[in-house]
Amino acid sequence: MLQLDDMTIRFGALTAVDAVTLTAHRNEVLGLVGPNGAGKTTLFNAISGLVRPTSGSIRFQDADLSRMPLHRRARLGIGRTFQIPQPLAELTVRENLVVAQRFSTGRTDDEQIAQVLDFTGLAALAQRNAATELALTELKALEIAKALCTKPKLLLLDEVLAGLETAGKRRFVGMLRDLHARFQVGIVIIEHDIETIGQLCNRVAALDFGHLIALGTPDDVFNDPEVVRSYTGGQT
Ligand SMILES: Nc1ncnc2c1ncn2[C@@H]1O[C@H](COP(=O)(O)OP(=O)(O)OP(=O)(O)O)[C@@H](O)[C@H]1O
């Protein structure tokens, strides 16, 4: 479904993503792990169109994304969440969803919005101010709701569970599993919590200094000596 081929992203002298070749299959849940600064968010930015790769290619369902603007990628079915929730100030929860949906599909689908509000547990908060009246878990649910409203085929989730307590995490893992089954959407998730990755992902890709250093089942990847070394800084 998504194919990165030999993709490199440089910021001046810094190589943030280094010759990464990686496929996310239709409907799979792929984890993306690696220490801080490994290049995970930059990889998402390149897929969603915020950053242009220095070289290499990105294909999504046979379309070449390399030079495609942001909104066209969203229209093709690529949805994403951000590490820091970014609700639009002054707007209600529902209005945030309308804006996200219009941006990517060009229209408003009230039924879909109602379904998504319901699914993410935000229906009772639909008229609240999104920027000032939501708790952290609700803001995170809104991030997912905004992405779901765009009717994605592939969801890029950037540390969507970070900062949640154990019970909140458990609830979100359940929601993501339901979402995957109900909306038939493929997921790539950046996540630091090994247990969460194990509960959600079929496969995991590990990055270190921009390199893809391991790819396989969660067990294989987290037991890979190079992955362990990347997290411990060589002190094993
Ligand atoms: N716009 C930019 N300009 C310059 N350097 C950047 C830019 N964006 C990211 N970087 C650098 O690229 C490297 C990879 O950053 P990135 O945010 O992709 O890492 P990450 O794996 O997502 O880390 P974290 O887990 O901390 O979010 C880092 O060294 C970062 O400082």
The ligand as an SDF file (V2000), in Angstrom:
LIG
                    3D

 31 33  0  0  0  0  0  0  0  0999 V2000
   13.0190   20.8680   10.0610 N   0  0  0  0  0  0  0  0  0  0  0  0
   14.1730   20.4080   10.5550 C   0  0  0  0  0  0  0  0  0  0  0  0
   15.3140   21.0920   10.3810 N   0  0  0  0  0  0  0  0  0  0  0  0
   16.4970   20.6220   10.8680 C   0  0  0  0  0  0  0  0  0  0  0  0
   16.6270   19.4640   11.5270 N   0  0  0  0  0  0  0  0  0  0  0  0
   15.5140   18.7370   11.7370 C   0  0  0  0  0  0  0  0  0  0  0  0
   14.2330   19.1680   11.2640 C   0  0  0  0  0  0  0  0  0  0  0  0
   13.3050   18.2280   11.6110 N   0  0  0  0  0  0  0  0  0  0  0  0
   13.9790   17.2710   12.2730 C   0  0  0  0  0  0  0  0  0  0  0  0
   15.2880   17.5680   12.3520 N   0  0  0  0  0  0  0  0  0  0  0  0
   16.3500   16.7430   12.9440 C   0  0  0  0  0  0  0  0  0  0  0  0
   16.2580   15.4610   12.3300 O   0  0  0  0  0  0  0  0  0  0  0  0
   16.5470   14.4210   13.2660 C   0  0  0  0  0  0  0  0  0  0  0  0
   15.3670   13.4690   13.3180 C   0  0  0  0  0  0  0  0  0  0  0  0
   14.2880   14.1280   13.9930 O   0  0  0  0  0  0  0  0  0  0  0  0
   12.8600   13.4590   14.1810 P   0  0  0  0  0  0  0  0  0  0  0  0
   12.0010   14.4670   14.8570 O   0  0  0  0  0  0  0  0  0  0  0  0
   12.4050   12.9020   12.8980 O   0  0  0  0  0  0  0  0  0  0  0  0
   13.2100   12.2670   15.1890 O   0  0  0  0  0  0  0  0  0  0  0  0
   12.2140   11.3110   15.9680 P   0  0  0  0  0  0  0  0  0  0  0  0
   12.7300    9.9270   15.7700 O   0  0  0  0  0  0  0  0  0  0  0  0
   10.8150   11.6000   15.5800 O   0  0  0  0  0  0  0  0  0  0  0  0
   12.4750   11.7710   17.4760 O   0  0  0  0  0  0  0  0  0  0  0  0
   11.4520   11.8620   18.7410 P   0  0  0  0  0  0  0  0  0  0  0  0
   11.2250   10.4560   19.2000 O   0  0  0  0  0  0  0  0  0  0  0  0
   12.2620   12.6590   19.7090 O   0  0  0  0  0  0  0  0  0  0  0  0
   10.2180   12.5670   18.2840 O   0  0  0  0  0  0  0  0  0  0  0  0
   16.8330   15.1080   14.5870 C   0  0  0  0  0  0  0  0  0  0  0  0
   18.2360   15.2440   14.7150 O   0  0  0  0  0  0  0  0  0  0  0  0
   16.1690   16.4660   14.4450 C   0  0  0  0  0  0  0  0  0  0  0  0
   16.8080   17.4480   15.2360 O   0  0  0  0  0  0  0  0  0  0  0  0
  1  2  1  0
  2  3  1  0
  2  7  2  0
  3  4  2  0
  4  5  1  0
  5  6  2  0
  6  7  1  0
  6 10  1  0
  7  8  1  0
  8  9  2  0
  9 10  1  0
 10 11  1  0
 11 12  1  0
 11 30  1  0
 12 13  1  0
 13 14  1  0
 13 28  1  0
 14 15  1  0
 15 16  1  0
 16 17  2  0
 16 18  1  0
 16 19  1  0
 19 20  1  0
 20 21  2  0
 20 22  1  0
 20 23  1  0
 23 24  1  0
 24 25  2  0
 24 26  1  0
 24 27  1  0
 28 29  1  0
 28 30  1  0
 30 31  1  0
M  END
$$$$
